[in-house]
């Protein structure tokens, strides 16, 4: 029994590491496709949006399908998207095919997150530690992404997509091989939906919504902001993602192995406060070194928020609850970058980026609300 639990946990960690490579590479791939086929910025954005839409839908499918066809079949079907999507990009440049490819890559992204959360969360003695290690694996994969891309580019842009398709195939093969205990094919009526009545569940979902919004806005818009403001040169601004993921990896490993969180709710409140302070500082930075240091600090402060919030769901964690929580939260990653674009178009890029302080504040408010609720429940 213990051996099976170890295999499931390790499979979740390994596949989430590879998922980090596949997901973060999407931003590089879309720029390669734009250059190769001459896509306008609007079409490039549409391709990325298709990935986000696929990610959103995947969460709901990953929550509902296990009750219909079983957990194992759900894993194998939904996580095939990395291999299929990047495979299509390798073989075809037709617009409809590329739109479909980015959509199914998004399906794989969302379903892999859901499946790994279940595999690691349910088979870790310390859920908070397990979630932080899992997300640390993702950050490590994200860090390796530039090196994977750079190596593959020597053989041409088609080889980049082919290598990513092979990475995706390894994720699919791992889920195909992993032993999974089925709850029984009782149909969707056999699923426990009691978590929907929990205030704690919805507060944590709101917290994750704000975290997704703030993080995606920074990773998606910061290079554009730095270039537009002239704060960092074009060459140096390209390294901002590396700075963010380095900070994220370090913070998550520290939480997992060095600084265990005695009170997850107070820890999330502290993270929220530091995110607000460092983001305001980042917006006020007037030189390169200050901007880089504050970006590192902001990413470091936010790094533990997502895994700690998911771990705080405790016994409510299931394929059904994650199928509601994770996609609902990921909608923040779709909404906030769009809001920044709208604000920036009317008032300038600085105003657009400054509006991201709203989800940063939201993280603190939701953290405080969850802490207050937990104190009432213990009283």
C-alpha positions as CSV (number, residue, x, y, z in Angstrom):
1,X,0.0,0.0,0.0
2,X,2.8,2.4,1.0
3,X,4.7,1.5,-2.1
4,X,1.7,2.4,-4.3
5,X,1.2,5.7,-2.5
6,X,4.9,6.6,-3.1
7,X,4.6,5.7,-6.8
8,X,1.5,7.9,-7.2
9,X,3.1,10.9,-5.4
10,X,6.4,10.6,-7.4
11,X,4.4,10.4,-10.6
12,X,2.6,13.6,-9.7
13,X,5.9,15.3,-9.0
14,X,7.6,14.1,-12.2
15,X,4.7,14.9,-14.5
16,X,4.3,18.4,-13.0
17,X,8.0,19.0,-13.6
18,X,7.6,18.1,-17.3
19,X,4.3,20.1,-17.4
20,X,6.3,23.2,-16.4
21,X,8.5,22.8,-19.5
22,X,5.5,22.3,-21.8
23,X,3.4,25.2,-20.4
24,X,6.1,27.9,-20.2
25,X,7.4,26.9,-23.7
26,X,4.0,27.9,-25.1
27,X,4.9,31.5,-24.9
28,X,8.1,30.9,-26.8
29,X,6.4,28.7,-29.4
30,X,3.7,31.3,-30.2
31,X,6.4,33.9,-30.9
32,X,8.1,31.4,-33.2
33,X,4.9,30.8,-35.0
34,X,4.2,34.5,-35.3
35,X,7.6,35.1,-36.9
36,X,7.2,32.0,-39.2
37,X,3.7,32.7,-40.4
38,X,3.5,36.5,-40.0
39,X,0.6,36.5,-37.6
40,X,-0.7,39.9,-36.3
41,X,-0.6,40.6,-32.6
42,X,-4.3,40.0,-32.4
43,X,-4.0,36.5,-33.8
44,X,-1.0,35.7,-31.5
45,X,-3.1,36.7,-28.5
46,X,-6.0,34.5,-29.8
47,X,-3.7,31.5,-29.8
48,X,-2.7,32.1,-26.2
49,X,-6.3,32.7,-25.3
50,X,-7.2,29.3,-26.8
51,X,-4.7,27.7,-24.4
52,X,-6.3,29.6,-21.4
53,X,-9.8,28.5,-22.5
54,X,-8.6,24.9,-22.8
55,X,-7.1,25.2,-19.3
56,X,-10.4,26.5,-17.9
57,X,-12.5,23.7,-19.5
58,X,-10.1,21.0,-18.5
59,X,-10.6,21.7,-14.8
60,X,-14.4,21.1,-15.1
61,X,-13.8,18.0,-17.2
62,X,-11.3,16.6,-14.8
63,X,-13.8,17.1,-12.0
64,X,-16.8,15.5,-13.7
65,X,-15.4,12.7,-15.9
66,X,-14.0,10.5,-13.2
67,X,-17.5,9.9,-11.9
68,X,-18.5,8.8,-15.4
69,X,-15.6,6.9,-16.9
70,X,-13.2,6.5,-13.9
71,X,-10.1,8.4,-12.7
72,X,-7.5,6.5,-14.8
73,X,-9.3,6.9,-18.1
74,X,-9.8,10.6,-17.4
75,X,-6.1,11.0,-16.7
76,X,-5.1,9.2,-19.9
77,X,-7.5,11.0,-22.2
78,X,-7.1,14.6,-21.0
79,X,-3.3,14.6,-20.5
80,X,-2.7,13.4,-24.1
81,X,-3.1,17.1,-25.1
82,X,0.6,18.0,-24.8
83,X,1.7,15.3,-27.2
84,X,-1.2,15.8,-29.6
85,X,-1.1,19.7,-29.5
86,X,2.6,20.1,-30.0
87,X,2.5,17.3,-32.6
88,X,0.0,19.2,-34.6
89,X,2.1,22.3,-34.4
90,X,5.1,20.3,-35.8
91,X,3.1,19.0,-38.8
92,X,0.7,21.8,-39.7
93,X,0.7,25.6,-40.1
94,X,-3.0,25.9,-40.9
95,X,-4.6,28.5,-38.7
96,X,-7.5,26.3,-37.6
97,X,-5.1,23.5,-36.8
98,X,-2.9,25.8,-34.6
99,X,-6.0,27.1,-32.8
100,X,-7.1,23.6,-32.0
101,X,-3.6,22.6,-31.0
102,X,-3.3,25.5,-28.5
103,X,-6.7,24.6,-27.1
104,X,-5.8,20.9,-26.4
105,X,-2.4,21.9,-25.0
106,X,-4.5,24.1,-22.6
107,X,-6.7,21.0,-21.8
108,X,-3.5,19.1,-20.9
109,X,-2.3,21.9,-18.7
110,X,-5.4,22.1,-16.7
111,X,-6.0,18.4,-16.4
112,X,-2.3,17.7,-15.4
113,X,-2.6,20.3,-12.6
114,X,-5.8,18.7,-11.4
115,X,-4.4,15.1,-11.6
116,X,-1.1,16.0,-10.0
117,X,-2.8,17.8,-7.1
118,X,-4.8,14.7,-6.4
119,X,-1.8,12.3,-6.7
120,X,0.5,14.4,-4.5
121,X,-2.1,15.8,-2.1
122,X,-3.7,12.5,-1.3
123,X,-0.4,10.6,-0.9
124,X,1.7,13.1,1.1
125,X,1.9,13.0,4.9
126,X,2.2,16.8,5.0
127,X,-0.1,18.3,2.4
128,X,1.4,21.8,2.6
129,X,4.9,20.4,2.1
130,X,3.8,18.1,-0.7
131,X,2.0,20.9,-2.6
132,X,5.1,23.2,-2.3
133,X,7.4,20.5,-3.5
134,X,5.0,19.8,-6.4
135,X,4.8,23.4,-7.5
136,X,8.6,23.7,-7.0
137,X,9.0,20.9,-9.5
138,X,6.9,23.0,-11.9
139,X,9.1,26.0,-11.3
140,X,12.2,24.0,-12.0
141,X,10.7,22.8,-15.3
142,X,9.9,26.4,-16.1
143,X,13.5,27.4,-15.4
144,X,14.8,24.7,-17.7
145,X,12.4,25.7,-20.5
146,X,14.8,28.3,-22.1
147,X,17.6,25.8,-22.3
148,X,15.4,23.1,-23.8
149,X,14.1,25.7,-26.4
150,X,17.7,27.0,-27.2
151,X,19.0,23.5,-27.7
152,X,16.1,22.4,-30.0
153,X,16.3,25.6,-32.0
154,X,19.6,24.5,-33.4
155,X,17.7,22.0,-35.5
156,X,15.0,24.5,-36.6
157,X,11.7,25.6,-35.1
158,X,10.0,22.4,-36.1
159,X,12.3,20.5,-33.7
160,X,11.2,22.7,-30.8
161,X,7.6,21.5,-31.3
162,X,8.7,17.9,-31.8
163,X,10.8,17.9,-28.6
164,X,7.8,19.4,-26.7
165,X,5.6,16.7,-28.2
166,X,7.9,14.0,-26.9
167,X,7.9,15.7,-23.4
168,X,4.1,15.6,-23.6
169,X,4.2,11.9,-24.6
170,X,6.3,11.1,-21.5
171,X,3.5,12.8,-19.3
172,X,0.9,10.7,-21.0
173,X,2.9,7.5,-20.6
174,X,3.4,8.2,-16.9
175,X,-0.3,8.6,-16.3
176,X,-1.0,5.5,-18.3
177,X,1.4,3.5,-16.1
178,X,0.6,4.9,-12.6
179,X,-1.7,2.8,-10.4
180,X,-4.8,4.7,-9.5
181,X,-7.4,3.5,-7.0
182,X,-10.9,4.0,-8.5
183,X,-13.8,5.1,-6.4
184,X,-16.2,3.0,-8.4
185,X,-18.3,3.9,-11.4
186,X,-21.3,5.3,-9.6
187,X,-21.9,8.1,-12.1
188,X,-21.9,11.7,-11.3
189,X,-24.6,11.2,-8.7
190,X,-22.1,9.3,-6.6
191,X,-19.9,12.4,-6.3
192,X,-19.9,14.3,-2.9
193,X,-20.7,17.9,-3.7
194,X,-20.8,19.0,0.0
195,X,-17.8,21.3,-0.5
196,X,-20.0,23.7,-2.5
197,X,-21.7,24.6,0.8
198,X,-18.4,25.5,2.5
199,X,-17.6,29.2,2.9
200,X,-13.9,28.2,3.4
201,X,-13.9,26.5,-0.1
202,X,-15.2,29.6,-1.8
203,X,-12.9,31.9,0.1
204,X,-9.9,29.8,-0.9
205,X,-11.2,29.8,-4.5
206,X,-11.4,33.6,-4.4
207,X,-7.8,33.7,-3.0
208,X,-6.6,31.5,-5.9
209,X,-8.5,33.7,-8.4
210,X,-6.5,36.7,-7.2
211,X,-3.2,34.8,-7.1
212,X,-3.7,33.6,-10.7
213,X,-4.7,37.0,-11.9
214,X,-1.7,38.8,-10.3
215,X,0.9,36.2,-11.3
216,X,-0.2,35.8,-14.9
217,X,-0.5,39.5,-15.4
218,X,3.1,40.0,-14.3
219,X,4.5,37.1,-16.3
220,X,2.5,38.1,-19.4
221,X,2.9,41.9,-19.3
222,X,6.1,42.7,-17.5
223,X,8.5,42.4,-20.4
224,X,6.3,44.7,-22.4
225,X,6.1,47.1,-19.5
226,X,9.9,47.2,-19.0
227,X,10.5,47.7,-22.7
228,X,7.8,50.4,-23.0
229,X,8.9,52.3,-19.9
230,X,12.6,52.1,-20.9
231,X,13.4,50.8,-17.5
232,X,15.2,47.7,-18.8
233,X,16.8,47.2,-22.2
234,X,15.2,44.7,-24.6
235,X,17.9,42.0,-24.0
236,X,17.8,42.4,-20.2
237,X,14.0,42.5,-20.0
238,X,13.8,39.0,-21.5
239,X,15.4,37.6,-18.4
240,X,12.6,38.8,-16.1
241,X,10.8,35.4,-16.4
242,X,14.0,33.7,-15.3
243,X,14.2,36.0,-12.3
244,X,10.6,35.2,-11.3
245,X,10.9,31.5,-11.6
246,X,14.2,31.4,-9.7
247,X,12.6,33.3,-6.8
248,X,9.5,31.0,-7.0
249,X,11.6,27.8,-6.9
250,X,13.8,29.0,-4.0
251,X,10.8,30.1,-1.9
252,X,8.8,26.9,-2.5
253,X,11.8,24.7,-1.5
254,X,12.4,26.8,1.6
255,X,8.7,26.4,2.6
256,X,8.9,22.6,2.0
257,X,12.2,21.8,3.7
258,X,13.5,24.7,5.8
259,X,10.6,27.0,7.0
260,X,7.6,24.8,7.7
261,X,4.4,26.9,8.0
262,X,3.0,26.5,11.5
263,X,-0.2,28.5,10.7
264,X,-1.0,28.4,6.9
265,X,-3.7,31.1,7.2
266,X,-1.4,33.6,8.9
267,X,1.4,32.8,6.5
268,X,-0.9,33.5,3.5
269,X,-1.8,36.9,5.1
270,X,1.9,37.7,5.4
271,X,2.5,36.7,1.8
272,X,-0.4,39.0,0.8
273,X,1.0,42.0,2.6
274,X,4.5,41.5,1.2
275,X,3.1,41.1,-2.3
276,X,1.3,44.4,-2.0
277,X,4.4,46.2,-0.6
278,X,6.8,44.7,-3.2
279,X,4.5,45.3,-6.1
280,X,4.0,49.0,-5.2
281,X,7.8,49.2,-4.9
282,X,8.2,47.6,-8.4
283,X,5.8,50.2,-9.9
284,X,7.8,53.0,-8.3
285,X,11.2,51.6,-9.3
286,X,13.3,54.0,-11.4
287,X,16.4,52.0,-12.1
288,X,17.3,48.5,-13.4
289,X,18.8,47.0,-10.2
290,X,15.9,48.1,-8.0
291,X,13.4,46.8,-10.5
292,X,15.1,43.3,-10.7
293,X,15.5,43.1,-6.9
294,X,11.8,44.0,-6.3
295,X,10.6,41.6,-9.0
296,X,12.5,38.8,-7.3
297,X,11.1,39.8,-3.9
298,X,7.5,40.0,-5.3
299,X,7.8,36.5,-6.9
300,X,9.4,35.2,-3.7
301,X,6.5,36.5,-1.6
302,X,3.8,35.0,-3.9
303,X,5.5,31.7,-4.5
304,X,3.9,29.8,-1.6
305,X,0.4,31.3,-1.9
306,X,-1.0,28.8,-4.5
307,X,0.2,25.5,-3.0
308,X,-0.6,26.6,0.5
309,X,-4.1,27.7,-0.4
310,X,-4.8,24.4,-2.2
311,X,-3.3,22.4,0.7
312,X,-5.6,24.4,3.1
313,X,-8.7,22.8,1.4
314,X,-7.8,19.7,3.5
315,X,-10.4,17.0,3.4
316,X,-12.4,18.9,0.8
317,X,-9.7,18.0,-1.8
318,X,-11.2,15.6,-4.4
319,X,-11.4,15.4,-8.2
320,X,-14.8,17.2,-8.0
321,X,-13.7,20.0,-5.7
322,X,-10.5,20.6,-7.7
323,X,-12.6,20.5,-10.9
324,X,-14.4,23.5,-9.5
325,X,-11.7,25.4,-7.6
326,X,-8.8,25.3,-10.1
327,X,-10.7,26.3,-13.3
328,X,-12.7,29.0,-11.4
329,X,-9.4,30.3,-10.0
330,X,-7.7,30.2,-13.5
331,X,-10.4,32.5,-14.9
332,X,-8.4,35.2,-13.1
333,X,-5.5,34.5,-15.4
334,X,-7.8,35.3,-18.3
335,X,-9.6,38.3,-16.9
336,X,-6.8,40.4,-15.3
337,X,-4.3,40.5,-18.3
338,X,-7.2,41.6,-20.5
339,X,-8.1,44.4,-18.0
340,X,-4.5,45.5,-18.0
341,X,-4.5,45.8,-21.8
342,X,-7.7,47.8,-21.8
343,X,-6.4,50.2,-19.1
344,X,-3.0,50.5,-20.8
345,X,-4.6,51.3,-24.1
346,X,-6.5,54.2,-22.6
347,X,-4.2,55.5,-19.9
348,X,-0.7,54.1,-20.7
349,X,1.2,51.0,-19.8
350,X,2.2,52.2,-16.3
351,X,-1.5,52.7,-15.3
352,X,-2.3,49.2,-16.8
353,X,0.4,47.5,-14.7
354,X,-0.5,49.5,-11.7
355,X,-4.1,48.1,-11.8
356,X,-2.6,44.7,-10.9
357,X,-2.4,46.0,-7.3
358,X,-6.1,45.1,-7.1
359,X,-5.7,41.3,-7.2
360,X,-2.6,41.7,-4.9
361,X,-4.9,43.4,-2.3
362,X,-7.5,40.7,-2.9
363,X,-5.0,38.0,-1.9
364,X,-4.6,39.6,1.5
365,X,-8.3,40.2,2.0
366,X,-9.3,36.6,1.2
367,X,-6.4,35.3,3.3
368,X,-7.6,37.4,6.2
369,X,-11.2,36.2,5.7
370,X,-10.1,32.5,5.7
371,X,-8.0,33.1,8.8
372,X,-11.0,34.7,10.6
373,X,-13.3,31.8,9.6
374,X,-10.8,29.2,10.9
375,X,-10.6,31.1,14.2
376,X,-14.4,31.1,14.6
377,X,-14.5,27.3,13.8
378,X,-11.9,26.6,16.4
379,X,-13.6,28.7,19.1
